[in-house]
Amino acid sequence: MASLRSSAFQSLLRSRNSFLHSQQKRWAQVHDVRFLATHHDPNQVLERYRSKLKEKAHQEGHENVDSLKEAYQDKIDDLRPRAATAAKSTGIKPLDSFIDVEKVRHLPPKEIEAIWRLRHAGNSQSICAVIPVETYQRIASVARQNPQFILPLPRTQPAEGESDAPENTGVGADIHFLQWAFHPPASAPSTTASPGSLANAHTSTIIFTPLAAYKLHGSFAQPHTTITHHLDLADDKGLVLMHGQVMPDSGVSSSEASWLVSCVQRFYDFEGQASGRKGELLRMFTQGDVQGFKIEDLLAEAEKL
């Protein structure tokens, strides 16, 4: 896979004119999508349904929509945390659903890592990793400021009008859109952790979606890979257990998903692999810097291991 990645990106950079032209157009559209996805204006939603809300307010004897909202505010405040809890309970599996956390808590880190990898060894659609908590915290800190990004995945493909024989195979790349999210912790912090060192304050997820699908369906696009970071053992063992699930028949293999996940560290660890141009590209993407963000730079940086 490493040789494929290298040759694929080299070919892309050699023949980038037509490819980069189309990808630069994609980036311009991604900026618009990202803005809509991260800056939900409640006034836009209100205007969309204002006529229905006015009708509802009139039926219940309120003077206007604001009066109706005030009347229902207590109920809204009560339902909002319940909805968040329900979404988490159905969407994120706790670490206890994979391993007996209290039993492994007493094992040395090397044995925990071995157990975690063996737990997922039999699932071809599963990927996993064990991350030092310091590394994870650096990445998570950057992710909170830069929750969305795009990453390239090299693809070999037949030339237009040709068969898929090796001599007729060209090179391209799919662009994938990633989104971070931070949720309440899946379990209570360890009682053995020292005060002020509690790392288990959240559970985080990353979802990967083909950019074309995200542009077409927005937040309703089906992700091909979902990554979850479990911090249950972060306080007393200094480990973050990562689990990823690749959707079957999604067009992305487990090895390809692993490549995308490895790119996350290369672009998000500002004190490590992302200390140079990679970090600059991430920040420019977040800022919507269409002039500074170049697809060829993204491809070149992704190639560097």
N, C-alpha and C positions, 0 to 999 in steps of 0.2 A: 504493500500500500504506500510505503514511503517513496519508493521509486516512481510509482504512478503519480503521486502528488507532485513530486519535483518536476518530472517531465511535463505534466499537465500544465503547471503554472508557467514553466519556461516557454511552452508553446503559446500559451495565452499572451504572455508578454511580448513575444516576437510578432504575433499577428493580432495586435490589440486594436487596430484602428476601428474596424467595423464593430468589434465586440464592445469596446469601451464607449463608442457612440451610443449604442443601445442601452448600456448599463448606466451611463450618465443620465439618460432620460429616466431610467428606473429610479435613480437616487432622487431626482427632483420630485418624483411622485411620492417616494417614501417619506420625504420631509413633510409633505402635506398629510399623509396618513398618520405619521407619528404625532403631528400636532393635534389631529382630531382624536387620536387615541389617548393622549395624555392630558389634554386640556378640555375636559368635558364642561361646557358652559351650561349651567342649570337653566339659564334664561332661554336658551335655544329649545330645550326640552319643554319648558313651560309654554313658550309661544306655540309649539307644535300642538299641544293639547289644551290650549287656553279656552277654546270654544266649549270643549267637553267639561272643563273645570268650571267655567261660568254657568253652564247648565246645571251641574251638580250643586254649586253654591246656591243658585236660585231655588232649586228643589228643597234644599235644607234651610232656607230662610236666611242665608248670609248675604251681606251687601256686595261682597266682591270675593275674588279668589284669595286675596291675602287673609281675609277673615276666615275663609274655609281652611286655609293652611294652619292658621293659629289654632283653630278648633281641633285639628287632628294632630297637632305637634307632639303631644304626649304619646299618642299611639305610634307615631312614626319613630320617635326616639326609643320606644320600647321594642319595636319590631326590628329596627336596624341591626343591633348586636345579635339578635336571634338569627337573622338571615345570614350574617357573616359566619356565625358558628356552624350553622347548617351547611353552608357552602364548604367550609373547611373539613367538616366531618365526612362529607361525601366525596371530596376531591383529593384529600391527602391521607395516605395510609400512615399511621404512627409507626415508629421504629419497632415497637413491640409486636407488630404484625409480621415482622421478618425474623427477629431474634428475641431471645429472652434477655432483656436489657439488664435486669438485676443480677442475673447469673454472670453475664460477660463483663459486668462492671468491675468484678474482682480479678479479672485476668489482665496480664500485661498487654500493652498495645500491639505487639507483634502477633499475639494469638488472636486478638480481636480482629485485626486486619485479615488474618487467614480465615477466620470463621465467616467474616463478611463476604469475602471473595468466593468461598465455597458455597455460601448460601445462594449465590446467583449464577454459579458455574453451569447449572443445568438448564438455564433459560436462555435460548438463543436471541431473544428479543430484549434481554436485560443487559445493562452496563452498570458498572459500579466503580467506586474509588474510595479511598480513605485519605482525607485531607488534614494536614496539621492545622489546628485551630487558628494559629497566627496567620497562616496563608489565607485561610478562608475569610478571616475578619478583614484583611486588606482588600480582598476581592469584593466582599459584600459592601464595604464602605464605599468603594467606587461604584458598585452597582446601584446603590441608593441614589446616587447623583446622575447615573447614566443607565437607566433601566431598560433601554432598548438599543439594538444595534443590528447590523447585517454582517453576515459572514459568507465567504464563497466556498463552494464545494465543487472540486473539479469533476468533470464528466467526459468520458470518451463517447463519441457519437459518430454515426456514419455521415459522410459528406452529403450534401443535398443531392438527391437524385441517384445516389449510389447505394450499393448493398452494404451490409454490416461486416464485410470481410475486413481483416486487419489492415490490408493495404489501403482501404478506402475509409479508414476511421480517422476522424478529425478530433479536435479537442474543444470543449466548451466548459462552462461552469454554471452551476445553479447558485442563485443567491438566496440565502435563508435568513429569515427575520427572527430575532430572539427577544424575549421579554422576561424580565425578572419580576417577581412578586414576593412580598414578605408577609408572613402570616403569624398569628400567635403561636407560642411554643406548643408542641404536641404533648409535652409532659412537664411536670413540675421540675424546677432546678434541683440538682443533687444536693443533699443535705451535707455532703462532705466538702462542698466547694467553699472557699474562703470568701468572706464578704468583699464586695467590690469587684470580684473576678467572674461574676456570673455571665457566661457566654451564651447559655441556653435561654435566650430571651426571645427567640423567634424560630420559625421554620421557613426556609426560602425555597422557591421553585424557579425554574427556568423552562420556558416552553419554546420549542423551535418549530417554525412554520415556513413552508416555501413562500418566498416573497410574492410570487405571482398569486398564490391562493390568498395571502393576506390582503393584497391590494384589491382583490375581487370581493372577498367576504368580510374584511375587517376583523373585528373581534370574534366573529362567528366562524372564522376559518379553523379547520381541524388541524391541530398540531401533529407533527409526526413523531416528536420525542418530547417527553416530559421528564425533567430532572428535579429531584427533591434532595435537599440537604438537611440531614437530621443532626441536631446539636445536643442530643440527650447525653452524650458522653464527653461533650466539649469541656465541661468544667473540671471533672476529676481525672480525665484521661487525655485531654488535649487533642481529641480526635473529632472530626466531622465526617459522618458516614454519608456518602453520596450514592443515590440509586437513580438510575434512569430506565425508562421504559420506552421502547420503540414500537410504534404501532405497526402491526403486520399489514402487508400489502400497501404500505404508504409510499413505496418507491425509494425509501432510504434504508440502507442496511445498518446493522448494529455497528460495524466498523466505520461506516461513514458518519453515523451519529457520534461515535467516540471521537472522531476527528474534529467535529464541530465543538464538542465539549472541551477538547484540549485547546482549541483556539480561544475559548473563553478566558482561560488563565493567561494566555499569551497577550490578550488585549486588556484584561481587567486588573492584573497585578502590577500596579504602577511602580511599586518598589522592586519589582523583579523583572520579568520578561517584557512588561509593557512600559518600561521606564522611558522609552524614546518615542519614535514615530508612531508606534502602535497606540500609545496613550493619547497622542495628539489627534489621531484619526477618530478615536472614540469620543473625545471631547468635541471635535468639530461636528460629528454626526449629531450629538445631542443639541448643539447650538444651532443646527440647521445651516452650517457654513457650506453652501453649495460650491463656492469658489475654491475653498481650501480642501474640501474632501474629494479625493480623487480615487476612482475605482482601481486604477493601475497601482496606486500606492497600497491600497487594501490587499490586492493580490500579491504584491511583492512582499509585504509584511507577513501575510499568512503563510507564505512559502518558507520564511525563516524559522527554523526550529530552535 
